[in-house]
Amino acid sequence: MRLRFALPAFAVLCLIPALSHASFGSTFTTFDVPGVISQTSAVNKWGSVTGYYNPTNGSGFNGFIYQASSGVVTTFSVPGVSRTYALSINDTGWVVGYYLDKSGVNHGFLRNPKITTLDVPGAGTLSGQGTQALSINDAGQIAGVYFDTGGYEHGFIRDASGNYTSFDVPGDSWVESAWLNQNGQVGGTYYANSVNHGYIMATDGTFTTFDAPESSTPGTFVLSINLSGETTGVYYPSAGGLQEFVRDQYGNMTTFSIPYFYTVAGIEDNGNVIGMKSHLSQDRGWKRTPAGVVTYFNDASSGYDGTVPTCVSGNGKVAGTYFDSGGKIHGFLMTN
């Protein structure tokens, strides 16, 4: 089973003061959870951040929501389980993700704020099988993947009425990720012929598949899709190493290289790509415009280990983590 990247069953409000400061023309706001943040997974246009963390008592993983408007952190978990992974938040504040039951089976969930379990019909019920909800848009559509009784991986969309539609990229393939945009398009990665490839599924169910130029094993990985249907991600060229790409809504592919590149966090609706580089143990965020201009940013409160952006909203709000001079990890929200 692959991890996509508990407290009591009731939600807990953590009134932890948020600290703000400006750097490089942007404002950074710090937030903390009652434990160690493992992942800031998604941020919406209002600056609400979701993710998951490890409580101080080491009881497993729990979800959290940080609301920039109030500075309040809300923590939550699915009752009776020790691993709750919150992965996506829409502009209404609804959160989706998945949890593992005591038998190791995956179940998707929707929190709005009541928690509803999501199980795709046909999902397997053995350890490592089941359903993982990965993304949600403002229409209430949810996309993700599920593992069937044979362990094969498929994609799915759940509409706002609760109806499930499963999908597979044509051919002998596995759907490995499914990211929704606000228009209902799905972008992601599929696996076929021992290599990973990118795909986009239109709202009518038709597929476009693609690879970055000179992509080689293990292939091309789509990590984000914006409102226009532009996608970004990473690929492994035949010459070795790891490179970034942007594919616009017309199919034009642009590849680029950030020195000491580490990962891509996502793409804004205006085409800016956000990511992270790591050099000499110092992490920094970067932004690349459609014109190819690259700038770097760092939370001024961070220590030597630096700043790790992990997600971006369509309107350019960035969330992630940083380490202070004492080595403690904090969450941050960056706004312009």
C-alpha positions in Angstrom: 0.0 0.0 0.0 1.3 3.4 -0.9 0.9 6.5 1.3 -0.4 9.3 -0.9 1.0 12.0 0.0 -5.8 9.4 16.9 -7.2 12.0 19.1 -10.7 11.6 20.5 -13.3 11.3 17.8 -14.5 14.9 18.4 -12.8 17.9 16.8 -10.5 19.9 19.0 -9.9 23.7 18.6 -6.4 24.8 19.2 -6.2 28.5 20.0 -2.5 28.9 19.2 -1.4 32.4 18.4 -0.5 32.9 14.7 2.6 35.0 14.0 2.9 37.0 10.8 5.9 38.7 9.1 6.8 39.9 5.6 9.6 38.6 3.4 10.4 39.2 -0.3 7.1 41.0 -0.8 5.0 38.2 0.8 3.6 37.7 4.2 4.3 34.5 6.1 2.0 33.4 8.9 3.1 30.7 11.3 0.8 28.1 12.8 1.3 25.0 15.0 -0.6 21.9 15.9 -0.5 19.9 19.2 2.2 17.6 17.9 4.5 17.4 14.9 3.2 18.3 11.4 3.9 15.5 9.0 2.4 17.1 5.9 0.6 20.3 4.8 -1.4 18.8 2.0 -3.6 21.5 0.5 -4.6 25.2 0.8 -7.7 26.9 -0.5 -8.2 30.4 -1.8 -9.1 31.7 1.6 -5.9 30.5 3.2 -7.3 27.5 5.0 -4.7 24.7 5.1 -5.3 21.0 5.7 -2.9 18.2 6.4 -2.0 15.6 9.0 0.3 15.4 12.0 1.7 13.1 14.6 0.4 13.9 18.1 2.8 14.4 21.0 1.5 11.1 22.5 2.6 9.2 19.4 -0.8 7.7 18.9 -0.8 7.8 15.1 -1.7 10.4 12.4 -4.6 12.9 12.7 -6.0 15.6 10.4 -5.9 19.3 10.9 -7.4 22.5 9.4 -5.8 25.9 9.9 -8.1 28.8 9.1 -6.2 32.0 8.3 -9.3 34.2 8.9 -9.4 33.2 12.6 -5.9 31.8 13.3 -7.6 28.7 14.7 -6.3 25.1 14.2 -8.9 22.4 14.3 -7.7 18.8 14.7 -9.8 15.7 13.9 -9.6 12.0 13.4 -11.9 9.2 12.2 -13.3 7.5 15.3 -11.7 4.2 16.2 -8.6 4.5 13.9 -5.0 5.6 14.5 -4.2 6.9 11.0 -6.2 9.7 9.4 -4.7 11.5 6.4 -6.3 14.8 5.3 -5.2 15.5 1.7 -7.4 18.1 0.0 -9.7 21.1 1.0 -12.1 23.1 -1.2 -13.1 26.7 -0.8 -16.1 25.7 1.3 -13.7 24.1 3.8 -14.7 20.5 3.1 -11.8 18.1 3.5 -11.2 14.7 2.0 -8.5 12.1 2.6 -8.4 8.5 3.7 -7.9 6.4 6.8 -6.7 2.9 7.6 -8.9 0.6 9.7 -7.5 -1.9 12.2 -7.1 -4.5 9.4 -5.0 -2.1 7.2 -7.8 -1.5 4.7 -8.0 2.0 3.1 -11.3 4.0 3.4 -11.8 7.5 1.9 -13.5 10.1 4.0 -15.3 13.5 3.5 -15.4 15.9 6.4 -17.9 18.8 6.1 -17.6 18.8 9.3 -19.4 15.5 9.8 -17.2 12.6 8.7 -18.6 10.4 6.0 -16.8 7.2 4.9 -16.2 6.8 1.2 -15.9 3.3 -0.2 -16.0 2.8 -4.0 -18.2 -0.2 -5.1 -15.8 -3.0 -6.0 -13.0 -1.8 -3.8 -11.1 -4.6 -2.0 -11.5 -5.3 1.7 -8.1 -6.8 2.4 -5.0 -5.1 3.9 -3.6 -2.6 1.4 -6.8 -2.5 -0.6 -9.7 -0.1 -0.4 -10.4 3.5 -1.3 -8.2 6.7 -1.1 -9.9 10.1 -1.7 -7.2 12.5 -3.0 -8.9 15.7 -4.1 -12.2 17.7 -3.9 -13.4 20.8 -5.9 -16.0 23.4 -5.0 -18.8 21.5 -6.8 -18.4 18.8 -4.3 -16.8 16.3 -6.7 -14.3 14.0 -5.2 -11.6 12.1 -7.1 -9.2 9.4 -6.0 -8.1 5.8 -6.5 -9.1 2.5 -5.2 -7.6 -1.0 -5.1 -9.9 -3.9 -6.2 -10.1 -7.4 -4.8 -7.2 -8.4 -7.1 -5.0 -5.5 -5.9 -5.3 -3.5 -9.2 -5.6 0.2 -9.0 -8.3 2.3 -10.6 -9.5 5.9 -10.6 -12.9 7.2 -9.4 -15.0 10.3 -9.3 -17.8 10.8 -6.8 -20.3 13.4 -7.6 -22.0 15.7 -5.0 -25.0 13.4 -4.8 -22.8 10.5 -3.8 -22.7 8.6 -7.1 -19.4 6.9 -8.0 -17.9 6.5 -11.5 -14.8 4.4 -11.8 -12.3 4.9 -14.7 -9.2 3.4 -16.2 -6.8 4.9 -18.8 -7.3 2.8 -22.0 -4.9 -0.1 -22.2 -3.4 -2.4 -19.6 -2.8 0.3 -17.0 -3.1 1.3 -13.3 -4.4 4.7 -12.3 -2.0 6.0 -9.6 -3.3 9.5 -8.9 -6.3 11.7 -9.7 -6.3 15.4 -9.1 -9.5 17.5 -9.8 -9.7 21.0 -11.0 -12.7 23.3 -10.5 -14.1 22.4 -13.9 -14.2 18.7 -13.2 -11.2 17.7 -15.3 -8.9 15.1 -13.7 -5.2 15.0 -14.2 -2.8 12.4 -12.8 -0.4 9.6 -13.4 -1.0 6.1 -14.7 1.3 3.1 -14.9 1.6 1.0 -18.1 4.4 -1.1 -19.6 6.6 -0.7 -16.6 6.6 3.2 -17.0 4.6 6.0 -15.5 2.8 8.4 -17.8 0.6 11.5 -17.5 -3.1 11.7 -18.3 -6.0 14.2 -18.4 -9.6 13.0 -18.4 -12.1 15.5 -19.8 -15.5 16.0 -18.2 -17.0 13.8 -21.0 -14.7 11.0 -20.0 -12.2 11.2 -22.9 -8.5 10.8 -22.2 -5.4 12.5 -23.3 -2.2 10.7 -22.4 1.3 12.2 -22.6 5.0 11.9 -21.6 7.5 14.6 -21.0 10.1 14.8 -23.9 12.8 12.2 -23.5 11.1 10.8 -20.5 12.5 7.4 -19.4 12.0 4.9 -16.6 10.4 5.5 -14.1 8.7 8.0 -16.3 6.4 11.1 -16.0 4.5 12.1 -12.9 1.6 14.6 -12.9 1.4 16.4 -9.5 -1.1 19.2 -10.1 -3.7 20.6 -12.5 -5.1 24.2 -12.5 -8.4 25.8 -13.6 -7.4 25.9 -17.3 -6.3 22.3 -17.4 -2.5 23.1 -17.3 -0.6 20.4 -15.5 2.8 20.3 -13.9 5.0 17.6 -12.4 8.3 15.9 -12.8 10.0 13.3 -15.1 13.1 11.3 -15.4 15.0 12.0 -18.7 17.0 9.4 -20.4 20.2 11.3 -19.5 19.4 10.8 -15.8 18.4 13.1 -13.0 15.0 14.7 -12.3 13.4 17.5 -14.3 10.2 19.6 -14.1 7.6 20.2 -16.7 4.5 22.3 -17.5 2.0 21.2 -20.1 -0.5 23.8 -21.1 -4.2 23.2 -22.0 -3.3 23.0 -25.7 -0.8 20.2 -25.2 2.4 22.3 -25.4 5.1 21.0 -23.1 7.8 23.1 -21.5 10.6 21.5 -19.5 12.9 23.4 -17.2 15.5 22.8 -14.5 15.8 24.4 -11.1 19.3 24.2 -9.5 19.3 21.7 -6.7 15.6 20.9 -7.5 13.7 18.7 -5.0 10.0 18.7 -5.7 7.0 20.6 -7.3 4.3 21.8 -5.0 1.7 22.8 -7.6 0.5 25.2 -10.2 -1.5 28.4 -9.8 -4.3 29.4 -12.2 -2.1 32.0 -13.8 0.5 29.3 -14.7 3.0 30.1 -12.0 4.6 26.9 -10.7 5.7 26.6 -7.0 8.3 24.1 -5.8 11.2 23.5 -3.5 14.9 23.2 -3.8 17.4 21.7 -1.3 21.1 22.6 -1.2 23.5 21.9 1.6 20.6 21.0 3.8 19.0 24.4 3.3 15.5 24.2 1.8 14.1 27.1 -0.2 10.9 27.7 -2.1 10.8 28.8 -5.7 8.3 30.2 -8.1 8.5 30.0 -11.9 6.3 32.2 -14.1 5.1 31.2 -17.5 7.7 33.5 -19.0 10.4 31.4 -17.3 11.4 33.9 -14.6 12.4 32.1 -11.4 12.4 33.7 -7.9 13.2 32.1 -4.6 11.6 32.6 -1.1 12.2 31.6 2.4 10.3 32.1 5.7 12.4 34.6 7.7 11.6 32.7 10.8 13.3 29.5 9.5 16.6 28.3 10.8 19.4 26.6 8.9 17.1 23.8 7.6 14.9 26.3 5.7 11.5 26.3 4.2 9.5 23.5 2.5 6.5 24.6 0.4 4.2 21.7 -0.3 0.9 23.1 -1.8 -0.5 26.2 -3.6 -4.0 27.4 -4.2 -5.3 28.6 -7.6 -5.0 32.3 -6.5 -1.4 31.9 -5.2 -1.5 31.1 -1.5 1.3 28.8 -0.6 1.5 26.5 2.5 4.2 24.3 3.9 6.5 23.8 6.8 9.7 25.3 8.1 12.3 24.6 10.8 13.2 27.2 13.4 16.7 27.7 14.7 16.0 25.1 17.4 15.0 22.5 14.9 11.3 22.6 15.7 8.9 22.3 12.8 6.1 24.8 12.2 3.4 25.3 9.5 3.4 28.4 7.4 1.0 30.2 5.0 2.5 32.6 2.5 0.3 35.3 0.9 1.2 38.1 -1.4 
